[in-house]
Amino acid sequence: MASFGKLGELYKMQKEAREMQKKMKALIIDGESKDGLVVVSINGTQEIEDVSIEDSLLSVDRKDDLIKRLKQAAKAANKKLQKEMMKDMDMGKLKGMLGM
């Protein structure tokens, strides 16, 4: 049978996890293609929030260029997000959550 102290700790950790999820959902990171013609915005849970495409890329004969730039922008956004997450991560808290 778990002690009340451990149950309290578990509740606290769950509350912190919910708060972190809210924070990550609110975090918006922009990634751009190398030439800046495409911008992909993702939130902290890696969901795409917005895509901005320069009008010059919106023609059938530029489809391959558009695809290339979308991939570049998405990759850039994910890299930025990973850096942001590592910066904010409290390694001690993470180890505690993992039971280390």
C-alpha positions in Angstrom: 0.0 0.0 0.0 1.4 3.3 -1.0 2.0 6.0 1.6 0.1 9.3 1.4 3.5 11.1 0.8 4.1 9.0 -2.3 0.6 9.6 -3.6 1.1 13.4 -3.0 4.4 13.2 -4.9 2.7 11.3 -7.8 -0.1 14.0 -7.9 2.5 16.7 -7.9 4.4 15.1 -10.8 1.2 14.6 -12.8 0.3 18.3 -12.2 3.7 19.4 -13.4 3.4 17.2 -16.5 0.1 18.8 -17.4 1.5 22.2 -16.9 4.5 21.3 -19.1 2.1 20.0 -21.8 0.2 23.4 -21.7 3.5 25.3 -22.0 4.7 23.1 -24.9 1.4 23.6 -26.7 1.7 27.4 -26.4 5.3 27.4 -27.6 5.4 28.4 -31.3 8.7 27.9 -33.3 9.2 29.1 -36.8 11.4 27.3 -39.3 12.3 28.8 -42.7 13.6 27.4 -45.9 17.1 28.4 -46.7 15.9 31.3 -48.9 13.1 32.3 -46.6 10.4 31.7 -49.1 8.6 29.1 -47.0 8.0 29.4 -43.2 6.5 26.5 -41.2 5.3 27.2 -37.6 5.1 24.3 -35.2 4.1 24.1 -31.5 6.0 22.4 -28.8 4.2 19.1 -29.4 5.4 19.2 -33.1 2.0 20.0 -34.5 2.0 22.3 -37.5 0.3 25.6 -36.6 0.9 27.6 -39.8 2.5 27.5 -43.2 3.5 30.6 -45.1 4.5 30.3 -48.8 5.8 33.1 -51.0 3.4 33.6 -54.0 6.2 33.0 -56.5 6.3 29.3 -55.5 2.6 28.7 -56.1 2.7 27.5 -59.7 2.6 24.0 -61.1 6.1 24.3 -62.6 7.6 25.2 -59.2 6.0 22.2 -57.3 9.4 20.5 -56.7 10.9 23.8 -55.4 7.9 24.2 -53.0 8.3 20.6 -51.7 12.0 21.1 -51.1 11.5 24.4 -49.2 8.6 22.9 -47.1 10.9 20.1 -46.0 13.7 22.6 -45.2 11.4 24.8 -43.2 9.9 21.9 -41.3 13.4 20.5 -40.5 14.5 23.9 -39.3 11.5 24.3 -37.1 12.1 20.9 -35.5 15.8 21.7 -34.9 14.9 24.9 -33.2 12.2 23.2 -31.1 14.7 20.5 -29.9 17.2 23.2 -28.9 14.5 25.1 -27.0 13.3 21.9 -25.2 16.9 21.0 -24.2 17.5 24.6 -22.9 14.3 24.4 -20.8 14.7 20.9 -19.6 15.6 20.4 -15.9 17.7 17.3 -16.0 17.3 16.7 -12.3 13.5 16.7 -12.6 13.7 14.4 -15.6 15.9 11.9 -13.7 13.4 12.0 -10.8 10.5 11.3 -13.1 12.4 8.4 -14.6 13.2 7.0 -11.1 17.0 7.5 -11.5 
